[in-house]
Amino acid sequence: MTDRPDSVVDDETIADERVDQSSMPRHGVLQRLYTGTGAFEIVGRRRRWYLITGIIVAVAILGIAIRGFTLGIDFEGGTRIQFPASGEIETSQVEEVFAEATGTEPEAVQTVGSGAGAAVEIRSVTLDQNQVEAVQQALYERFSPVGADGTASPNAISVADVSETWGGQVTQKALLGLVVFLVLVMVYITIRYERDMAIAAIAALFFDMVVTAGVYAWVGFEVSPATIIGLLTILGFSLYDSVIVFDKVEENTRGVLHLHRRTYAEQANLAVNQTFMRSINTSLISVLPVVALIVVAVWILGVGTLKDLALVQFVGILVGCYSSIFFATPLLVSIKERWGPIAKHTVKVKQKRAEAAERIAAGGSPAAATATATADVDIDAAPAPRGRASSPAPGARPTGKRARKRR
C-alpha cells in the first residue's frame, strides 16, 4: 500500500470527474427533475425570472386599475331576493319582471343549485318596502314559485336586506389577521432561518396576493367573504412551499464561506433543483381537490357561491408554486450577494476562477489549475492560487482536499 501526494490525487479525482461528466448520457427532462442534480439553471438566470415576474405583476396591477373589483352584496350592501326555480326560468325573464316592478335594473341574477333544490337569486341596490312588495307580487304572478309546503305562494319569495357595514367589518378583520400573520411569519423565519429568508418569503407572499387579485379583476368574479377566506388560505400554502426550499438552501450552504468550490448562488440553485419535484407534486396534489370543488360544486350542483373560493385557491396554488421556485430563492440570492460575507465570498471565488483561467491560457496544467480552484479547503487559510478552472458543472460531485488513496 502506497500513499500518493494530495495534489496528484486531487488532479486525478478531478480528471475522473471530468470524464464522468462528459460520458454521462443526456437524460430526459423528467429524469433530471426527479434526480435533482442541479441541471436546471434557475438562480443563475434570475434576471430572466425577475423580468417574467415583473410582467406578471404589471398585468395583474393593470387589471386591478382598469377593471377593478366586482364587490359582492356583502361588501356593498343591497337587497337579496330568492325564490325556487319551478321549471325552466330564463334569467332574462327575471330581469325584465324585476325592472318593470321596481323601475331599476338588478345588479345580478343567477340560478343557484340544481334539480329540485334550484333557486333564482336576484341582487340589487337597497329597495324600499313598496318596491319589495311590488317585485314579490310580480314574480309570483309570472313564475308561481312553490314553497316548502308544496303550494304556490308569494311567501315562497324571500327578501333580505344586507348592510355594507358587515362587509366593512369583515374587511377590517381580514386585514388585521393578514398583518398579524405576516408579522408572525417574519419573526418565525428570522429566528428559525435568517432575516434575508424572511424578506424573500414575505416578498413572495405579496407577489401571490397581487397576482391572485389581478386574476380576480380580469375575470370579473364577485369578491365575497369566501374570496377573503381563500386568499388567506393560499398564503399559508405559498409560505409552506417557500420554507421547504429555504430549508434545503440552508442545508446546502452551511459552511460555504470556508470553501471555494461553489458559490452561494450555485448551492442555492442545487437546492431548488433538489426540491423541484417536491414543490410540483405538492401543488398538483393540492390542486386536485380544488378542481373537484369547481367541477362538482359549481358545474354539477350549481353552487355559485363556491366558485369564488375555488378560483382564488386554484390561482393561488399555481402562483405560490411559481413564486417559491422562480422568485423567492433567486431574490434571496440577490439579497445575499449585494452585501455582507456572501458577497465577499462570491467575489473571491470568481477571482480564483479568473486566475486559473489565465493560467490555463498561459499554458499551465488544466488539471492542476482545476484542483487549485475547486478543492474544498478553507478559502482564507489556503495560499493564493495561480490557476482556476471554470465553475463546476451543475450536479457535479463535490470533492474534498483529501481524496481517495490508491492501494
C-alpha positions, 0 to 999 in steps of 0.5 A: 500500500502506497500513499500518493501526494494530495495534489496528484490525487486531487488532479486525478479525482478531478480528471475522473470527474471530468470524464464522468461528466462528459460520458454521462448520457443526456437524460430526459427532462423528467429524469433530471427533475426527479434526480435533482442534480442541479441541471436546471439553471434557475438562480443563475438566470434570475434576471430572466425570472425577475423580468417574467415576474415583473410582467406578471405583476404589471398585468395583474396591477393593470387589471386591478386599475382598469377593471377593478373589483366586482364587490359582492352584496356583502361588501356593498350592501343591497337587497337579496331576493330568492325564490325556487326555480319551478321549471325552466326560468330564463334569467332574462325573464327575471330581469325584465319582471324585476325592472318593470316592478321596481323601475331599476335594473338588478345588479345580478341574477343567477340560478343557484343549485340544481334539480329540485333544490334550484333557486333564482337569486336576484341582487340589487341596490337597497329597495324600499318596502313598496318596491319589495312588495311590488317585485314579490307580487310580480314574480309570483304572478309570472313564475308561481314559485312553490314553497316548502309546503308544496303550494304556490305562494308569494311567501315562497319569495324571500327578501333580505336586506344586507348592510355594507357595514358587515362587509366593512367589518369583515374587511377590517378583520381580514386585514388585521389577521393578514398583518398579524400573520405576516408579522408572525411569519417574519419573526418565525423565519428570522429566528428559525432561518435568517432575516434575508429568508424572511424578506424573500418569503414575505416578498413572495407572499405579496407577489401571490396576493397581487397576482391572485387579485389581478386574476380576480379583476380580469375575470370579473368574479364577485369578491365575497367573504369566501374570496377573503377566506381563500386568499388567506388560505393560499398564503399559508400554502405559498409560505409552506412551499417557500420554507421547504426550499429555504430549508434545503438552501440552508442545508446546502450552504452551511459552511460555504464561506470556508470553501471555494468550490461553489458559490452561494448562488450555485448551492442555492440553485442545487437546492431548488433543483433538489426540491423541484419535484417536491414543490410540483407534486405538492401543488398538483396534489393540492390542486386536485381537490380544488378542481373537484370543488369547481367541477362538482360544486359549481358545474354539477350542483350549481353552487355559485357561491363556491366558485369564488373560493375555488378560483382564488385557491386554484390561482393561488396554488399555481402562483405560490408554486411559481413564486417559491421556485422562480422568485423567492430563492433567486431574490434571496440570492440577490439579497445575499450577494449585494452585501455582507460575507456572501458577497465577499465570498462570491467575489473571491471565488470568481477571482480564483476562477479568473486566475486559473483561467489565465493560467490555463491560457498561459499554458499551465496544467488544466488539471492542476489549475482545476484542483487549485480552484475547486478543492474544498479547503478553507478559502482564507487559510489556503495560499493564493492560487495561480490557476482556476478552472471554470465553475463546476458543472451543475450536479457535479460531485463535490470533492474534498482536499483529501481524496481517495488513496490508491492501494 
